[in-house]
């Protein structure tokens, strides 16, 4: 499961400690999903699989919009993209 957690430093640390004490294994994501705009054909296949709406269609222009700030790095879009425009970047 991928979970995005945010908050002020004190609450964040308390929350992470609670999860660890509850037996939850934590592993930070050290990768980003990027889109190669030159490869993207705006087919929309990725929009159906994106669980957080980071990939969505602008209904006025019919272009696929990728909001990298919303992306959780789940990688669902990577194998579904016909032109392979969605890429994993380890960083």
Residue pairs with C-beta under 8 A, 6 or more apart in sequence:
2 29
2 72
2 73
2 74
4 72
5 12
5 15
5 16
6 12
7 15
16 26
19 26
20 26
29 72
29 73
30 90
30 91
31 73
31 88
31 89
31 90
31 91
32 68
32 71
32 73
32 88
32 89
32 91
33 68
33 71
33 73
33 75
33 77
33 78
33 86
33 87
33 88
33 89
34 68
34 86
34 87
34 88
34 89
35 66
35 85
35 86
35 87
36 85
36 86
36 87
37 85
39 83
39 84
39 85
40 64
40 83
40 85
41 82
41 83
41 85
42 62
42 63
42 64
43 64
43 82
43 83
44 57
44 64
45 80
45 81
45 82
46 55
46 64
46 77
46 80
46 81
46 86
47 55
47 56
47 57
47 64
48 80
49 76
49 77
49 80
50 56
50 76
50 77
51 72
51 74
51 76
52 70
52 71
52 72
52 74
53 67
53 70
54 66
54 67
54 68
54 69
54 70
54 71
54 72
55 64
55 65
55 66
55 67
55 77
56 64
56 65
56 67
57 63
57 64
57 65
58 64
58 65
75 88
77 86
78 86
78 87
78 88
